[in-house]
Amino acid sequence: MYLSRSLGVASLIVASVQAAVSSTGFTVSLTDVDYFLPPKPIAKISGCKELSTSFEDAMFVPFTVVKAQGYGVDVAALTASYAEDDVWQEGFMEAIYVQGSEFKPMNSSLTVLSGTSSKVLAPGPYFINAAGHVYEAWRLFSDVQGAFTEPAIAIGDGSYSVLPAGTVGQKHAIAVPSRLYFTKTAEKPLAGVRIGIKDIYDIKGLRTSNGNRAWYWLYSPANATAPPVQNLIDAGAIIVGKMITSQFANGETATADWVDYHEAFNPRGDGYQDTSSSSSGGGAGTASYPWLDVSLGSDTGGSVRGPSQVQGLYGNRPSHGLVSLDHTMPLSPVLDTPGLLARNPQVWMEAAQAMYGPNITITSNYPTSIQTLGWPTAVDDVADELLIDFLGNVTEFLSANATAFNVTASFDASNADIAPLTTFMNLTYALLITKQQTELVREPFYADYAAVHDGRLPFVNPVPLARWGWGDNQTYTVEDAVANKTIFQTWANETFLAPSPETCSKSLVMYVGSTGGTTYRNTYWDEPGVPFGFSNSRISVMAEVPDYVVPLGEAPYNSTITGHVEYLPVTANLMAAKGCDGMLFSLIGELYEAGILKESMVGRSGVTGGDILLKRDGSW
């Protein structure tokens, strides 16, 4: 009786344990390269006699799928381009599975898997187990630059989970699928494009941090995905993870202001320059990793454009209101926009078309008037030379006339009955971001945190605290700030940013982005303050017009980190009338095709590439 009862209890325990166990995927190593195999197989190959002798030492066998037609299969020719893929490697040639032909390969020394697949398999690398289950191969890369808050993987029901895998590198492991699996179509123009998402956008199944540890743990995983992200997913994009943001999307400078989370590392130059913010992770990751194609950031006062400038990337602040920002943390809803960072302008434009949908139209009739703001006219350094050459090339390309325009003087002359522009707009941005975020983010956050922590306050970084505290003491209202913004917007949209029925915008407006200046992350900074003032970068913010960063080259500086001459990006900004986003994308694409603009490289230099100084072997 005792024995029988003991066995019965044991059986119950085993049954209970088995019921609770589920696969979260597998991590395997092939020739010292780590891979993640998603938990669900994508197919089963039945009747494969070769499997019985292939699993003496391993749970999984790597193999390559090739597609072929005809009587002979030249495997070498069919796989010649596979080496360009960053997931496939020669180790996957341990066996092949020929799809589309019933005939044996010409190279008989290869192990050929026979049997029938339950579904058509895309070409590329896979793993198979003894039962014939086929798994995709997702290569694991280390986020050595600290660009991600959390890696992610889709779980097949429209939601995502945290990637349950790791690899060497002291940071998160990010998994990416083989590009060979994907074919772009009209319905899926971003098929296989790998995108990182700023951690202010909700993704169903994942927690959102907004750069704050208390927020991350206080709230449950999101039950919906933000529209900009969902639009990218619907177009076929592969979401690989959430990316570092400065806290509550406020502008923070490394290292002093970053307390809850560490700022990502800018790969350019000596590797210890500020990334700019708040889309810090997007800028760092896109400039560092060849396996990451695009990053989704947000731009309220410069949070896409700043990281694009200091890391030498293509980046855009769009016309305001192109896509809903539901399920996205607000800084100021009247200013917030979703923007993209990329190295290649064509991929950048394709992602933008998918994300903004019908609200963006690509047009190729361009203005023949260029208005420059604070553009250099004499060459005093390398940055001046790059900027002057670029203006000359664009002027020639468009057969345009370029003239200098003074925004401040023109506004003051047209609005003599109000204060000068720099005074009139001095508080506008600060009022909007502090008062709107206090109402929409701080107050409900503090109340929710206090409710579960006996009335306590959560930790908040110095910058948001300083800004919110200032806003609390202001008698000016959001309505006052919106009124001033509207006056400037109306004037700008009627003058130098006026629309045109023929060319969308009467003028192309250009101003200087970055000039290779340094902001070392090991500097001791003063206490944070409030973002007062008005500058060229605030024009698009207040006028609601598109403002795009393009990389031009790089300028030398003497690094106090390395004791050597290093190089940092030089960039320009292009603006046009509201709604002319498609025209700007098209123009930048044509300038790229003409060789006036170049693709930005990953690594230490956006021009020549090269290993980040942290690395020595080029491996990621």
Salt bridges, closest charged atoms under 4 A:
ASP86 OD2 - ARG194 NH1 2.67
ASP199 OD1 - LYS242 NZ 2.82
ASP202 OD2 - HIS327 ND1 3.97
GLU263 OE1 - ARG521 NH1 3.28
ASP293 OD2 - ARG179 NH1 2.95
ASP299 OD2 - ARG305 NE 2.91
ASP299 OD1 - ARG317 NH1 3.08
GLU350 OE1 - LYS184 NZ 3.18
GLU443 OE2 - ARG442 NE 2.71
ASP472 OD2 - ARG442 NH1 2.89
GLU544 OE2 - LYS485 NZ 2.73
GLU544 OE1 - LYS578 NZ 2.53
ASP547 OD2 - ARG305 NH1 2.83
ASP617 OD1 - LYS615 NZ 3.70
